[in-house]
Amino acid sequence: MPLLEIENLTVEFETRSGLFRAVDRISLTVNPREIVAIVGESGSGKSVAMLAVMGLLPKTARVTADRMTFEGRDLLKLTSSERRRIIGKDVAMIFQEPMTSLNPCFTVGFQLGESLATHLGLGRAERKRRSIELLAQVGIPEPESRLAAFPHQLSGGMSQRVMIAIAIACSPKLLIADEPTTALDVTIQAQILDLLVSLRDKTGMGLVLITHDMGVVAETSERVVVQYAGQQVEEATTRALFADPHHPYTSALLAALPERARERRLPSIPGMVPGQFDRPPGCLFAPRCDFAFEACRTTPPVRARADLGFALCHTPLVGGRPTPQNLPKGVTFAEPGKVSA
């Protein structure tokens, strides 16, 4: 049985000018021992979708889904007390902003011990021993003395490691890591990623990794979901996605990697992710796409099957270019961005 199953999750926020759809019918399955990466630009709905799973969105959010379950239990129908027994213990999250996620009024030791007392029922001595062990695991020097520190006394990287320690304290079955290595230097990044992978190997937990770092994706994940403007535009195994991306957005993301750049100047994707008031009627990526033609601008695309996944595109790429059999009659591409008919 999958740990997490999501079908057609939609998240909308009430604003003064109407509803804004931040997450648009995404689906995701995470199995035990599996590492799934979610990538995309800021504003693509990665964090919002996972906060919906955790039940941590504000009251202004409207969350709907055909299915959203953890180990077969419907997360949308849980009572508050039932959710509290799962969230933080079986399902945990490493938040993106450690400086605002830690409570400034309480010490590191108190915040670590709170989770251990609530979910595992540990006594004071056991909580202290386990807290020291957790801080040492995430690479914090002199862990015993850090228990008495307040969040403002820690650096950004140190706060991030405390957040990771809190998230893994109860050995969760599913861990959602939202940019877990953002504030860390390269050495500590590798250490934390190794720790998460080793925890997966020891406990069999599933891991959802939200990141902008395609290098982390390549080294750590087994499957990748690419999001754009709230939609899932591609899903594939990591190996297949890096070898032959099928959506133009995925291809553009990979082309911007320094190790893939063919010129001194790194390529970039022109334009911006559409917001509430400038969403095109067709493909949301069409205004920024080198391969867009008239149907892309007027008609929403449907999922096309790709290698062990899908691409949300009228003409999925093969080998970096649209294939002739996928193109409308009379449309050809002499060069990227130059459409002839």
C-alpha positions as a printed Julia matrix, in Angstrom:
341×3 Matrix{Float64}:
   0.0    0.0     0.0
   1.36   3.48   -0.86
   2.15   5.76    2.06
   0.65   8.82    0.39
  -1.91   8.96   -2.41
  -3.16  12.24   -3.86
  -5.56  12.55   -6.79
  -6.57  15.91   -8.28
  -5.63  18.06   -5.3
  -6.74  21.67   -5.76
  -5.99  24.54   -3.38
  -7.68  27.92   -3.81
  -7.28  31.04   -1.68
  -9.97  33.63   -1.09
  -8.78  37.09   -2.09
 -10.54  40.44   -2.41
 -10.69  39.97   -6.17
 -11.9   36.37   -6.07
 -10.44  32.9    -5.78
  -6.79  32.3    -6.68
  -5.9   28.74   -7.61
  -2.43  28.05   -6.21
  -2.53  24.27   -6.8
  -4.36  22.97   -9.84
  -5.4   19.27   -9.81
  -2.1   17.64   -8.92
  -1.68  13.93   -8.22
   1.11  12.19   -6.36
   1.9    8.75   -4.99
   4.74   8.06   -2.54
   5.64   4.49   -1.6
   7.6    3.27    1.42
  11.38   3.72    0.98
  10.83   5.94   -2.07
  12.36   9.41   -2.54
  10.25  11.67   -4.75
  11.5   15.14   -5.69
   9.2   18.06   -6.53
  10.91  20.83   -8.49
   9.86  24.12  -10.06
  10.24  27.88   -9.74
   8.97  29.85   -6.76
   5.21  30.22   -7.05
   4.62  26.82   -8.61
   2.62  25.49   -5.65
   5.13  22.96   -4.34
   5.03  24.0    -0.69
   1.31  24.82   -0.69
   0.43  21.32   -1.9
   2.44  19.69    0.88
   1.08  22.09    3.53
  -2.38  20.96    2.41
  -1.33  17.38    3.14
  -0.15  18.47    6.59
  -3.36  20.41    7.24
  -1.42  23.61    7.93
  -3.04  26.03    5.48
  -4.98  29.08    6.76
  -8.78  29.23    6.85
  -8.78  31.28    3.65
  -7.65  28.17    1.74
 -10.12  25.82    0.08
  -8.7   22.31   -0.24
 -10.43  19.74   -2.42
  -9.27  16.39   -3.79
 -10.72  13.25   -5.28
  -8.43  11.34   -2.96
  -5.86  12.29   -0.33
  -4.85   9.41    1.93
  -2.01   8.37    4.21
  -1.72   4.61    4.63
  -5.3    4.36    3.38
  -6.72   6.91    5.86
  -8.58   9.84    4.33
  -6.71  12.97    5.42
  -9.62  15.22    4.43
 -12.0   13.5     6.88
  -9.77  13.33    9.96
 -10.88  15.14   13.1
  -8.48  17.59   14.74
  -7.5   15.08   17.42
  -6.97  12.29   14.87
  -4.79  14.56   12.74
  -2.67  15.59   15.76
  -1.88  11.92   16.43
  -0.51  11.49   12.88
   1.04  14.84   11.99
   4.42  15.28   13.68
   4.78  11.57   14.38
   3.99   9.46   11.29
   4.04  12.42    8.89
   6.6   15.16    9.54
   7.81  18.2     7.64
  11.03  20.17    7.49
   9.87  23.72    6.85
  11.51  26.11    4.43
  12.03  29.05    6.83
  13.7   27.82   10.04
  14.1   31.33   11.45
  10.31  31.79   11.48
   9.3   28.17   12.14
  11.06  27.87   15.5
   9.28  29.53   18.43
  11.5   32.41   19.66
  10.12  32.12   23.21
  11.33  28.59   23.92
  14.7   26.9    24.0
  15.87  24.33   21.49
  15.66  21.62   24.14
  12.05  22.48   24.99
  10.94  22.43   21.35
  12.67  19.11   20.69
  11.33  17.61   23.92
   7.75  18.75   23.23
   7.47  16.46   20.21
   9.09  13.55   22.06
   6.75  13.93   25.04
   3.59  14.39   22.96
   4.06  11.53   20.51
   6.37   9.08   22.31
   5.56   9.8    25.95
   9.22  10.01   26.98
  10.21  11.2    30.45
  12.5   14.17   31.13
  15.76  12.2    31.22
  14.86  10.19   28.12
  13.87  13.39   26.26
  17.19  15.01   27.07
  19.19  11.97   26.01
  17.25  11.64   22.75
  17.49  15.39   22.05
  21.28  15.34   22.41
  21.43  12.32   20.14
  19.29  14.08   17.48
  21.34  17.29   17.53
  24.53  15.27   17.14
  22.96  13.38   14.23
  22.35  16.6    12.27
  25.88  17.85   12.84
  25.46  20.41   15.63
  28.64  20.76   17.71
  28.41  20.62   21.51
  24.79  19.4    21.34
  24.24  19.27   25.1
  24.97  22.97   25.55
  22.74  23.88   22.58
  19.67  22.53   24.37
  19.57  25.71   26.45
  19.94  28.04   23.46
  17.09  30.15   22.09
  16.51  30.36   18.31
  17.87  33.92   18.08
  21.2   32.63   19.41
  21.59  30.26   16.44
  22.72  30.96   12.89
  20.41  30.26    9.97
  22.19  27.01    9.17
  22.09  25.9    12.81
  18.35  26.69   13.0
  17.81  24.62    9.87
  19.53  21.65   11.48
  17.39  22.02   14.61
  14.28  21.94   12.4
  15.52  18.73   10.78
  16.18  17.21   14.2
  12.6   18.01   15.31
  11.18  16.53   12.09
  13.02  13.21   12.41
  12.64  12.94   16.2
   9.8   10.39   16.07
  11.16   8.41   13.09
   8.27   9.36   10.74
   6.94   7.03    8.07
   6.69   9.96    5.64
   9.0   12.97    5.72
   8.32  16.09    3.65
  11.5   18.13    3.28
  10.89  21.65    1.96
  14.28  22.99    0.8
  16.07  21.18    3.68
  19.57  22.31    2.68
  18.92  25.93    1.62
  20.71  27.67    4.5
  23.55  25.17    4.79
  27.06  25.17    3.35
  28.04  22.5     0.85
  29.69  20.19    3.38
  26.69  20.21    5.71
  24.31  19.84    2.74
  25.95  16.54    1.83
  25.86  15.44    5.47
  22.13  16.19    5.82
  21.24  14.48    2.55
  23.25  11.43    3.58
  21.41  11.45    6.92
  17.99  11.55    5.22
  18.92   8.74    2.85
  20.32   6.63    5.71
  17.11   7.18    7.7
  15.17   5.98    4.68
  17.36   2.88    4.51
  17.02   2.14    8.23
  13.33   2.9     8.8
  11.8    2.47    5.33
  10.24   5.93    5.42
   9.1    7.7     2.26
  10.65  11.08    1.48
   9.18  13.98   -0.49
  11.98  16.39   -1.35
  10.99  19.91   -2.44
  13.99  21.67   -3.92
  15.35  24.05   -6.55
  18.68  22.25   -6.65
  18.7   19.88   -9.63
  22.03  18.47   -8.41
  20.33  17.32   -5.2
  17.53  15.82   -7.32
  19.98  13.89   -9.51
  21.92  12.48   -6.56
  19.08  11.72   -4.16
  15.68  11.12   -5.77
  14.28   8.16   -7.66
  11.33   9.95   -9.25
  10.78  13.61  -10.15
   7.62  15.71  -10.42
   7.99  19.07  -12.19
   5.49  21.8   -11.28
   4.73  25.07  -13.03
   2.16  27.7   -11.99
   0.34  25.21   -9.77
   0.22  22.43  -12.35
   2.24  19.25  -12.72
   3.8   19.5   -16.17
   5.97  16.37  -16.11
   6.66  13.27  -14.07
   9.35  10.67  -14.77
  12.06   8.62  -13.16
  15.11  10.72  -12.34
  17.28   8.93  -14.86
  14.72   9.33  -17.68
  14.03  12.99  -16.89
  17.68  14.03  -16.98
  18.4   11.93  -20.07
  15.45  13.12  -22.17
  13.0   15.68  -20.71
   9.66  15.73  -22.54
   8.2   19.07  -21.43
   9.77  22.33  -22.74
   9.79  23.76  -19.2
  11.74  20.81  -17.84
  14.13  21.04  -20.78
  14.66  24.75  -20.09
  15.33  24.11  -16.38
  17.97  21.52  -17.19
  19.53  23.7   -19.88
  20.14  26.4   -17.25
  22.38  24.11  -15.19
  26.0   25.37  -15.26
  27.36  21.93  -16.11
  25.09  21.78  -19.19
  25.67  25.31  -20.46
  27.41  25.4   -23.83
  28.21  29.11  -23.67
  29.75  31.38  -21.06
  26.42  33.07  -20.42
  23.93  30.78  -18.69
  20.64  30.39  -20.59
  17.53  31.62  -18.79
  13.78  31.27  -19.24
  12.28  34.62  -20.35
   9.24  36.06  -18.6
   7.67  35.11  -15.28
   5.36  32.5   -13.82
   1.76  33.7   -14.42
  -0.14  34.98  -11.41
  -3.81  35.4   -10.61
  -4.64  37.9   -13.35
  -2.37  36.96  -16.27
  -3.0   33.23  -16.7
  -3.21  32.41  -20.42
  -6.26  30.48  -21.69
  -4.16  27.64  -23.15
  -0.91  26.16  -21.88
   0.34  28.19  -18.91
   3.93  27.92  -20.17
   3.09  29.0   -23.74
   4.16  32.7   -23.34
   7.67  31.54  -22.35
   7.97  28.51  -24.62
  10.22  28.39  -27.71
   8.03  25.71  -29.28
   4.56  27.22  -28.73
   2.13  27.45  -31.66
  -1.47  28.66  -31.91
  -3.12  25.67  -30.21
  -0.75  26.06  -27.23
  -1.99  29.63  -26.7
  -5.7   28.85  -26.92
  -6.26  25.23  -25.79
  -5.22  23.7   -22.46
  -2.99  20.66  -23.03
  -3.78  17.15  -21.82
  -1.35  14.68  -20.3
   0.66  12.75  -22.86
   2.34   9.51  -21.81
   6.12   9.62  -21.61
   8.85   7.28  -20.35
   7.44   5.89  -17.06
   5.48   9.11  -16.55
   3.72  11.9   -18.41
   4.15  15.38  -19.89
   1.42  18.05  -19.91
   2.12  19.26  -23.43
   0.52  19.39  -26.89
   3.76  18.17  -28.48
   6.06  16.49  -25.93
   9.73  16.77  -26.79
  11.85  13.82  -27.83
  15.58  14.43  -27.95
  15.01  18.1   -27.18
  12.63  18.8   -30.09
   8.96  18.2   -30.93
   8.56  15.07  -33.01
   6.86  15.4   -36.43
   4.1   12.97  -35.54
   3.14  15.14  -32.56
   2.95  18.39  -34.52
  -0.3   19.69  -36.04
  -0.56  19.37  -39.79
   1.47  22.05  -41.58
   3.47  23.15  -38.51
   7.26  22.69  -38.5
  10.16  23.98  -36.41
  13.24  25.14  -38.29
  14.87  26.4   -35.09
  13.63  26.75  -31.51
  11.29  29.75  -31.36
  10.76  29.91  -35.13
   7.47  28.38  -36.17
   6.6   27.93  -39.79
   3.35  26.64  -41.24
